[in-house]
Amino acid sequence: MDSRFLDFLKTCEINENPGEYIKEKLDFIDNKLKSEDFQNKLKLHSALANKNRLLIYQLIQEGELSNGTLAKILGLSEGSITHHIKKLDEAGLIIGRNKGHFIIYYTTEDLKKKL
């Protein structure tokens, strides 16, 4: 290990076996990446990291909307809306239900609970 890095670890009060400390943290990260909860949160954050998806989600929070209505409101094609809706659905943020010839989307449980 680089001596400057070891010196840094010592300043962080990691005096006892810095190599073991690093191994513990790497194991922690490895376990997090494998956990279902972490993967679900990653999907959720990724879904909301896009401007259009965040707007779609916020519009649907205000009330149920169809793909066509969202397209008209946001000035996007229905194909683009479908793509964004799919990402939000995969993240478990919205659900669609059939209403006649349309699919109406609504939000699932409170986002704060998911975070």
Secondary structure by P-SEA (a helix, b strand, c coil): ccaaaaaaaaaacccccaaaaaaaaaaaaaaaaacaaaaaaaaaaaaaccaaaaaaaaaaaaccccaaaaaaaacccaaaaaaaaaaaaaaccbbbbbcccbbbbbbcccccccc
